[in-house]
Amino acid sequence: MRMWTRRSRTSALLAGTLALGVLAGCATDASGPGRPDRKITVWSEESLTDRIAHTRKVIDGFEDETGIEVELVGVDENQLPQLIMSAAAAGDLPDVIGAVPLGQAWQMYSNELLNTRIPAEVVDRLGEDTFDANGLRLTADGGTRLGVPSDAWVQIVAYRRDLFREAGLPVPDDYASLLEAADRLDARGRDGISVATDPADVFTQQSFEDLALANGCDLVDGAGDIALDSAQCRTAFETYGTLARDHGPPGLQTVDTTRATYFAGRSSMIIWSSFLLDELAGLRDDALPSCARCRDDPGFLASNSGIVTALQGPGGAEPAQFGEITSWLATKTAETEASTEFIEYMMSAGYEDWFGMAPEGKIPVRTGTPGEPGRYVDAWRASDMGVDTRRSMEEVFSPELLDQLVAGVGDMKRWGIDQGEGALVGATNGELPVAKAVGAMASGQTSAEEAAREAYEEVDALQTSLE
């Protein structure tokens, strides 16, 4: 990994929700560890009501064991940048933040808002060998640890295995098989595939990045220059455009409409995250499969869906996949001892309860303990998933699929991280230049080549703003 170099931030992160560049200058009154009063404030991006309640129960156990008081605050992922800016300006940062995705972690690090000694100490105490090596790599800047990687979700392709079998189609694990299946199964009132095209949603950008990584298309090249106009990226844009425009449902496609179309039996494939799995199994009442066969057999879609976790394009050296790792972060004003104890607890005694709240989207990055190397992966397999109905992961899905999901953490790749451009990744997640280019292409406003060029120019301008 090329070491990330702090740059002057004269026009940091352009504007809007990612205006974290002003933070380091705003928080001059809060630049050191907090007073050791054994009271800490923890923000969590697992902010849904049921997940906050679940987290509160885990924290109750920590308080009983340590005597440390914890104030828990749920924070929406989209609001975190602005809330952090306000808190830093007021000298009132939380001590710890949980469930922070990679882009936001790198942004906070780039603006010198993190205590990097605390996560390094926690990982050392727990044992570096008990963590997935790729998870540790993606959450570090060389020898500097940004946070403690906790859990992950991966991007998947779900496909109608029964329809593929009837048509004699191979598993859609590369560009050619995706395109062939989308074309052949786009008939009789059913679309070939559902993919996101919403220009205002990071989900569109994530879905495209999954396809792009498979073709060796990266955000930046080894020299740190924007690479979105490369031949590999132009092919990725062309392929995504063909899938979305020629073989997907008409109109704007969002995170919700793509799922609804597949669940209704009106599309043959879908690119989504592993959070789809509990809903696919009919365990969430507000997102139940609604296909004709599903009414009499709620498990029909789950039993007739195949899952692909890694794709390969003609320009890719090997299969690749997009995913997200979320971490526990300590801020620069964190009370050192109490925050260290808290994060260590959430990654040990409280860990199984933490990832057990939504195991389909919280694959453990810490696989076990020194004495029980597979403890947490085994516990994850046995964890109950679902909202209104609960069933264990291993009861619903095959061992082979669960193996694929676990392996996905180690195989996961991300734009820009290996090139030391984590702050740029965070900026693109706010400004969404790629999602905008995809949306324009899918609606027929631009060609694939024009979309690649527009994305390149927007991201290049973002990179310049960070210099």
NORGINOR-V183356 format. One record per residue. N is the residue number from 1. PHI is phi in degrees with one decimal (NA if undefined). Layout:
BEGIN
n->[N	N]
phi->[PHI	PHI]
END
This chain:
BEGIN
n->[1	2	3	4	5	6	7	8	9	10	11	12	13	14	15	16	17	18	19	20	21	22	23	24	25	26	27	28	29	30	31	32	33	34	35	36	37	38	39	40	41	42	43	44	45	46	47	48	49	50	51	52	53	54	55	56	57	58	59	60	61	62	63	64	65	66	67	68	69	70	71	72	73	74	75	76	77	78	79	80	81	82	83	84	85	86	87	88	89	90	91	92	93	94	95	96	97	98	99	100	101	102	103	104	105	106	107	108	109	110	111	112	113	114	115	116	117	118	119	120	121	122	123	124	125	126	127	128	129	130	131	132	133	134	135	136	137	138	139	140	141	142	143	144	145	146	147	148	149	150	151	152	153	154	155	156	157	158	159	160	161	162	163	164	165	166	167	168	169	170	171	172	173	174	175	176	177	178	179	180	181	182	183	184	185	186	187	188	189	190	191	192	193	194	195	196	197	198	199	200	201	202	203	204	205	206	207	208	209	210	211	212	213	214	215	216	217	218	219	220	221	222	223	224	225	226	227	228	229	230	231	232	233	234	235	236	237	238	239	240	241	242	243	244	245	246	247	248	249	250	251	252	253	254	255	256	257	258	259	260	261	262	263	264	265	266	267	268	269	270	271	272	273	274	275	276	277	278	279	280	281	282	283	284	285	286	287	288	289	290	291	292	293	294	295	296	297	298	299	300	301	302	303	304	305	306	307	308	309	310	311	312	313	314	315	316	317	318	319	320	321	322	323	324	325	326	327	328	329	330	331	332	333	334	335	336	337	338	339	340	341	342	343	344	345	346	347	348	349	350	351	352	353	354	355	356	357	358	359	360	361	362	363	364	365	366	367	368	369	370	371	372	373	374	375	376	377	378	379	380	381	382	383	384	385	386	387	388	389	390	391	392	393	394	395	396	397	398	399	400	401	402	403	404	405	406	407	408	409	410	411	412	413	414	415	416	417	418	419	420	421	422	423	424	425	426	427	428	429	430	431	432	433	434	435	436	437	438	439	440	441	442	443	444	445	446	447	448	449	450	451	452	453	454	455	456	457	458	459	460	461	462	463	464	465	466	467]
phi->[NA	-72.7	-60.7	-73.1	-109.6	-66.3	-115.6	-66.4	-122.6	-75.2	-137.5	-53.8	55.7	60.7	-166.9	71.9	-66.9	-104.1	-83.7	-75.4	-61.0	-83.5	-68.4	-59.6	-77.0	-78.4	-100.8	-67.5	-88.9	-139.1	-113.9	-133.1	-58.0	-72.4	-65.0	-75.1	-103.0	61.7	-132.0	-131.7	-108.3	-120.4	-97.0	-131.3	-82.3	-82.5	-98.5	-62.0	-55.0	-69.4	-77.0	-64.0	-62.5	-64.0	-62.6	-60.5	-65.9	-64.0	-66.9	-57.0	-63.8	-64.2	-62.2	-63.0	-78.1	-112.0	79.1	-82.2	-88.8	-124.1	-95.6	-100.3	-129.5	-83.1	-130.7	-68.7	-55.9	-70.4	-95.8	-57.3	-55.9	-69.2	-66.0	-64.8	-58.7	-65.7	-65.8	-66.0	-63.1	-88.2	66.9	-134.5	-67.6	-68.4	-80.1	-134.9	-128.3	-111.7	62.2	-89.3	-70.8	-58.2	-59.2	-69.6	-62.5	-67.2	-62.8	-63.4	-64.5	-63.9	-101.8	58.0	-101.5	-108.3	-90.7	-92.7	-75.3	-61.4	-62.7	-62.9	-67.1	-63.1	-62.4	-64.0	-64.3	-77.0	106.3	-57.4	-70.9	-87.1	-106.8	-63.3	-62.9	-67.6	-62.5	-67.1	-64.9	-70.8	-108.1	-137.5	-107.5	64.6	-90.0	-101.5	-92.3	-75.1	-158.8	-101.1	-66.2	-107.4	-149.8	-144.4	-125.7	-125.4	-81.1	-133.5	-109.3	-98.1	-140.3	-77.1	-59.5	-66.0	-68.9	-64.2	-64.0	-62.1	-88.5	67.9	-95.5	-76.7	-56.9	-81.1	-112.2	-149.4	-57.4	-63.6	-72.4	-61.7	-66.4	-62.9	-66.1	-60.0	-72.6	-72.7	-97.6	-88.3	-163.6	53.9	76.1	-123.8	-78.7	-69.7	-161.5	-118.3	-134.2	-71.8	-133.4	-67.0	-70.8	-102.4	-126.2	-61.1	-59.3	-63.6	-64.6	-65.3	-63.6	-67.4	-59.2	-58.6	-69.5	-67.2	-57.3	-63.0	-104.8	74.8	-87.0	-119.4	-67.7	-133.1	-92.7	-63.1	-89.5	89.5	-87.8	-62.8	-118.8	-70.5	-102.0	-70.8	-61.3	-63.7	-73.2	-63.2	-65.5	-64.1	-62.6	-62.2	-67.1	-63.2	-64.4	-63.2	-62.2	-73.2	-81.9	-93.2	-129.1	-106.1	-62.8	-71.3	85.3	-64.7	-113.5	-113.5	-59.1	-82.3	-70.5	-63.0	-65.0	-61.8	-66.1	-66.3	-66.1	-81.4	78.5	-100.4	-141.9	-94.7	-146.8	-152.5	-101.1	-150.1	-96.8	-66.8	-63.6	-68.2	-65.3	-70.1	-70.3	-59.2	-83.9	75.6	-104.3	-131.7	-64.7	-88.0	-146.8	-82.6	-56.4	-122.4	-64.1	-56.8	-72.1	-71.1	-65.6	-91.1	-134.4	-58.0	-92.5	-59.2	-67.5	-62.9	-75.4	-112.0	-112.2	-100.5	-127.3	-113.6	-103.1	-136.5	-115.1	-137.9	-102.4	-64.3	-97.4	-91.7	-75.1	-158.8	-58.9	-146.6	-151.3	-87.8	-162.5	-129.2	-109.7	-107.5	-131.9	-92.1	-113.6	-109.9	-82.5	-67.5	-104.6	-63.5	-67.3	-58.7	-66.7	-66.0	-67.1	-62.5	-62.2	-65.2	-63.0	-62.1	-64.7	-68.0	-103.6	-139.3	-61.0	-97.8	-66.7	-63.7	-69.0	-65.7	-75.5	-72.1	-69.6	-158.1	-62.7	-63.6	-122.3	-135.0	-73.5	-65.7	-87.7	-92.1	-83.8	-176.2	-116.8	-57.1	-83.8	-132.8	-58.5	-106.9	-57.0	-76.4	-65.6	-64.0	-65.5	-63.7	-59.2	-87.9	-68.1	-78.4	-116.3	113.0	-113.1	-86.2	-126.5	-119.3	-141.4	-71.5	-56.0	-74.3	-76.5	-93.1	-116.9	-70.2	-57.6	-64.5	-66.4	-62.1	-60.4	-61.8	-65.2	-64.1	-63.3	-60.1	-64.5	-73.8	-90.8	-57.7	-124.1	-140.7	-59.1	78.8	-67.8	-63.9	-91.2	75.5	-109.1	-60.5	-64.7	-66.2	-58.2	-61.1	-65.2	-66.4	-68.8	-89.8	-83.5	56.9	-64.0	-72.2	-60.5	-64.9	-66.4	-63.4	-60.9	-65.9	-67.3	-65.2	-86.4	86.4	-75.5	-136.9	-85.0	-62.0	-64.7	-65.7	-63.2	-61.1	-68.1	-63.6	-61.8	-58.1	-64.6	-66.3	-70.2	-61.4	-66.2	-62.1	-61.2	-60.9	-66.7	-91.4	-82.6]
END
